[in-house]
Amino acid sequence: MRGSGGGGSVGGMSEDAKLKKGDHVEWATHGTTTTGSVEKTITEDTEAAGRTVRASSDEPQYLVKSDKSGREAVHKPESLDKKPKGDS
């Protein structure tokens, strides 16, 4: 058994479910759900998607690209839900 017994957060990624480039995910945007793919894991403070991103290896954020619009956004892991391959 691993972890501290918690099953992760509701509606987001658990600690053990790390995202990686190419993973298909969905997230809430302005009252709707958007799907896209992980482009990059951000593990240090940087500029991305038009804003300053505060991140670290302990608290990463993810650069994602929308399937529909092609626009990029940055989200914390708890804001992203990983979708199974082939599920759109």
C-alpha positions in Angstrom: 0.0 0.0 0.0 1.2 3.5 -0.7 0.2 7.0 0.0 -1.5 8.4 3.1 -4.8 6.6 2.6 -6.4 9.5 0.9 -8.0 8.9 -2.5 -7.2 12.3 -4.0 -9.4 15.3 -4.5 -12.9 15.2 -5.8 -13.2 16.5 -9.4 -9.4 16.6 -10.0 -6.2 14.6 -10.1 -5.1 12.5 -7.1 -1.5 12.7 -5.9 -0.6 9.4 -7.6 -2.1 10.3 -10.9 0.7 12.5 -12.5 0.0 14.1 -15.8 2.5 14.0 -18.7 2.8 15.5 -22.1 0.2 14.2 -24.5 -2.3 13.2 -21.8 -5.9 14.1 -22.8 -7.6 16.1 -20.1 -10.7 18.2 -19.5 -11.3 21.3 -17.4 -14.0 23.8 -16.5 -14.0 27.1 -18.5 -16.6 29.8 -18.2 -19.5 27.5 -17.3 -18.6 24.8 -19.8 -16.1 21.9 -20.1 -13.1 22.1 -22.4 -11.0 19.2 -23.6 -7.4 19.3 -24.7 -4.0 17.9 -24.2 -1.1 18.5 -21.8 1.7 20.3 -23.7 4.1 20.8 -20.8 4.6 20.3 -17.1 5.7 23.5 -15.4 7.9 23.0 -12.3 9.3 26.5 -11.8 8.1 30.1 -11.9 7.8 31.2 -15.5 5.7 33.1 -18.0 3.2 31.0 -19.9 -0.2 31.5 -21.6 0.1 35.2 -21.1 0.6 35.2 -17.3 3.1 34.6 -14.6 2.9 31.0 -13.4 4.0 30.1 -9.8 5.0 26.4 -9.8 7.6 24.0 -8.3 8.4 20.3 -8.5 6.2 19.8 -5.4 3.4 22.0 -6.8 3.5 21.7 -10.6 1.1 23.3 -13.0 0.3 22.2 -16.6 0.3 24.0 -19.9 -2.7 22.6 -21.8 -4.0 23.3 -25.3 -7.7 23.3 -26.2 -8.8 20.8 -28.8 -11.5 23.2 -30.0 -9.8 26.6 -30.1 -6.1 25.7 -30.0 -5.5 28.2 -27.3 -3.2 27.5 -24.4 -4.0 27.8 -20.7 -2.2 26.9 -17.5 -3.9 24.9 -14.7 -3.1 23.3 -11.4 -3.5 19.5 -11.4 -6.7 19.6 -9.2 -8.4 21.6 -12.0 -7.7 18.9 -14.6 -9.5 15.5 -15.1 -7.5 12.9 -17.1 -9.7 11.3 -19.9 -9.2 7.8 -21.1 -7.6 7.3 -24.5 -10.2 7.4 -27.2 -12.7 9.2 -25.0 -13.7 12.5 -26.5 
